[in-house]
Structure formats: C-alpha cells, structure tokens
Amino acid sequence: MPPVIDIALQIALLLSLGVACQWLAWRMRLPAILPLLLTGMALGPGLGLLNPDALLGDLLFPFISLGVAIILFEGSLTLRFSDIRTVTRAVRNLTSIGVVTTCAVMSVAAHFLMGFDWNLSLLFGALVSVTGPTVVVPMLRSIRPTARLASILRWEGILVDPIGAVLAVLLFEFLLTGQESESLMEFVKVIALGSTWGGTGGVILGAVLKRHLLPDYLKNYAGLAFVLLVFTTSNSLGHESGLIAVTVMGLVMANTKGLDIEELLSFKEHLTVVLISMLFIVLAARVNVDQIASIAVPGLLVLAVALFVARPLSVAFSSVGSSLTLREIILLSWMAPRGIVAAAISALFAIQLEGKVDNVALIVPLVFIVILGTVVVYSLTAGPLARRLGLSSRDGQGVVITAANKAGLLLGEALRANGIRVLVMDTNPDGLHEARMKDMETFFGNPLSEYADRHLDLGPYNWLWAVSPNAEANAMACVRFRPEFDPRRIFSVRTAGPEETDERRGLVTRLRTNTLFGQGMNWSTLARLSADGARPKSTPLTEEYDYAAYKKDQGAHVAPLFALDENGRLRVFGAESEVEPGPGWIVVSISTKNPNRA
C-alpha cells in the first residue's frame, strides 16, 4: 500500500507543480515552458526527487504518446485553410519558405557539429523549425511590438505549429520505415493509412457534432474518446501512423463548413494545459545531465546557428516581395522561440527510435538546449531591441473597451474623437459593426477565452476599460488582463447607483479595481445619455481659462470623463485617482442633462 500512496502523492504533486509553474509564467509574462522545464530538471537530474521511469513504468510511453496526440490534434484544429488565404505574404512565406529554410540550416548544423547522420539531422531540423503560440504570445504581451509585427508573429506561431509537426512526423515515419524495411512503399503505406484513418475519423466526428447526435454534456468527452480511438487504432495497423491520423483528423474538422468546433477546441485547450504542465515536467526530469554536459560545446554552437543563421536567413528569404522594412526584418529575425511541439515530439521519437538509430539519445538534450536557449535569449533581448528599433508600442496609447454596448460605444467615440486608438471586444456582432462604423478596431469573441489568448493583439493598447453592466463580468475581465496592463490603467465602470454600491450587490471586494469617472456616473447614466443623443465635449485649458474656471463655468451638471495632458497623454478621472488638469490640457466631459429637454 505505501508505494501506491507514494505514486498517488507524486502525481498530485506533479499537478500542483504544473499549476504553480503556469501561474508563475502568467505573472512574469513568460512562456510556461520555461518554468516547467526548469522545474522538471531541478526535480529529476538536479535533486533526484522525480524518476518518471520508476513512477510510470510501462505507462510512460503511452502517457507521452497520448499526450502528444492530443496536443497535435488541438493544434491542427486551429489550422483553417481560409486563414492561410487571408494572411499576409510574409506569414505565408514564413510558414513555407521559412520552415524549409530553418529545417535545412539546422539539419546541416546537426550533421556537421553533432555528427548526426543525415536522416537524424533532418528529423532534428524539422523538430526545431516550429515556434508555436504557447511561447510566442507571452513574449508579445511583454514586448508589445507594433500591430503589424505582432500580427505576423502571432499568425506564424498559430500556423507553423501544425505545419512543422506534420513535417517532423513525415520525416520520422520515413526514418523509421526506412530503417526497418528500406522500402519507400512502407513509408507511403504509413502515410496513406494515417491519412485515411484521420480523414475518416474527422468526417465521422464532424457529422456527429454537426447533426447534434450527442447531448451537449457528452460532446467533449465523446470527442476526446474518439480522437484517442482513431490514434491508437491507426497505430495498431501502421507503426506510428496515429500521429498523422490525429493531425489529419483535426485539419478535416477545422475546415468542415458549418461545424462549430469552438466548444471542442476550448475543451481541448484546457486539457492541453494540463497535459503540457505534467508532460514537460516529466520530460525534463528524464533529461540526462551527463549527456547535456557531453554535448555542451557543440550544442551551444547549434544554438548559435539557430539564433544567428537559421532565423535571419528564414526571415530574409520570406521577406522577398513583401512590404516589410529593414527594421521589421531585423526584429522578426530575433523572435523565434521553440516550444511545446519540439520538446514533446522529440522525446516521443527518441523513445521510438532507441536502439534503431545511432545518436538518437542525444536528440532530446539537444532540443532542450535549443528550447531553453531561444526562450531565455529572446525573452531578455527582444524587448530592448524592439524599443531600440522604434517598433515597440509599449509606450503607445490605446484603450481596450470590453463591451460594444451603448456606454462602451459612447466612450469609444469620445476617445477616437481625441485621437486615441480604441479596440472594442464583444460577442455582439451588431455592436461591433457599429464600433467599426465609428472608426474603432474590434475583436469578435469572449475576451476570457483561450481563443482570445491566441488571436487578441494587445500590442498597441495600454489601458483597459471594463464597461459591462454586469459588475462580476467587469471584475473577471480586469483580473484576466491584469498581467497585460499596468494596474493603474485598469478601470471598470460603476454598475450600481449611489444608493446601491457594488459591495451591497455582492461583488467581492478584492476583485474590484479602479472605478471610471466620478460618483455620479455609472453604466445606466452613460447608456441613457447615449440613447438621448448626448455627446462628449472637448475643452482646452489655458493660463487664463484654468481648471477652476472650467468647473465654475460648466456647473454641476457636467461630468468630466478623461483629459489629455500637455503631451497628449491620456488621464482618466477615476473615483480613486486625483487628476488636476493644467494649462495646455484638454478636458473631455459630458453633460448629464437630457439634450432633448434643454
């Protein structure tokens, strides 16, 4: 009995450590892979407290295999062919020419610096040609490059994840089948088998979901079960064809017309967070420190090639014919952190190829050197480089408004009239259409979703205004985006009147944040003023006409909303903040009187 308790305790601790690492990455705006891998290496080869082979035994390979299958399926679910057609030429080139260039350069480096044969070198090159949104997006939040660069890097990460994974799987299948049968037909058979099973599975599951043959509470469970069934069945018929099967299955479902996969994708994303958290601690704990030490010098040289040769060449070739400037090319050349797919698939392939390919045991420590090196180097240096090149919008000025309702649109219109960039987020298409008509940028989706994590570009914005009529929704939005914004620039509108405070309505005090505007201004008042046709007014202040004169002149029926200082910087009249406008400022206010009754 004690060993069982020990195993259960270790698994529970792994889950808890995964949560701690994810939280630390969230707070520090770092890719989660960095604290996960460092924790695993500390517990495994460092302190000897975690031995995955002893802990999981014969279940180790199935655990890694099934985890990789789910990660690949979830990644391919995001790859819509319509997205590829709409992205810029730079993104298309980076996910095609760039991937091939990186794979070729890194293969040559592995062959000559590590002594790998060409087959293993090509496999390594494919593995490290993948970036991925899980490592790119946290960096973008910290660096805040310009909107165009943020869009290119985000789309590259989303698209290259499954593309690079498919390339690695294809090369792995060729390497494996070629070693065993020395027959190209065997390789073609495995590809065809995986594609057939994946395509058929995608069509079947898509039809079941599209026709609502399952109750809502069973859809995610059934989807997970069916994906794993397709993966394992395909594997049993063709060695490791399951990886191709789940990738094709995700592609088919992502591109099936009329199929809503958002709920399934959300479930898989949450499951992937759990798998990634456990998987990478386990994988890092299996790393052999002696192997890392033995390849330290050539490994660092391979890392240098990745940093200074492969990525710059990839971006240079991909930028041909694009409108990218030299400064943009330089910054793109310094942003290619490796992540989830590279680490997971390299460990899986190493186990499968053990004893069949020379030097295969070195591929995992080498991949880990590249992952840790790129994440650390880019995290520390990309931000200063972006600011030096003038391509960082960290000091820019923009406001994110969390709802496209009457109050939000009124405030957004006032901001736009004074030259402030505005992004409105909502799931209401009518409100977003009206926002676009008023020259505001929009994001269609739930700001709290994983979809928003992947696709929301916050680079140009440094203020958050939560303007839902629901106090709890505002609190959740403020908490969700707290790591992305300065806490002093996160505000929510008052949802209750003076006689009914948010505390009395049950809002948890610790979730509250800065309150927009003065005591007499709440969401209902803003919505009423908008419906009545009221519009904010901008008033410049001078030495002769100062703020005291302004307040006396405007009277009690005028409520100040925000101001622009002498340098054009936004200042908000919050309930908890003290703003004293001076000469050269512009004060934006709104009359609380009904304009139709004046």
WORA-V302226 format. One record per helix or strand of 3 or more residues. SS is the DSSP state (2 for helix, 1 for strand). FROM is the first residue (numbers start at 1). TO is the last residue. If there is no record, write none. Layout:
SS/FROM/TO + SS/FROM/TO
This chain:
2/2/28 + 2/32/46 + 2/52/56 + 2/59/76 + 2/81/86 + 2/89/94 + 2/97/114 + 2/118/127 + 2/133/143 + 2/147/181 + 2/184/210 + 2/216/237 + 2/242/254 + 2/262/285 + 2/289/294 + 2/296/318 + 2/326/332 + 2/340/353 + 2/362/388 + 1/398/401 + 2/406/417 + 1/421/426 + 2/429/437 + 1/441/444 + 2/450/455 + 1/463/466 + 2/471/480 + 2/487/489 + 1/490/492 + 2/509/511 + 1/514/516 + 2/523/531 + 1/537/540 + 2/547/554 + 1/558/564 + 1/570/572 + 1/586/591 + 2/595/597
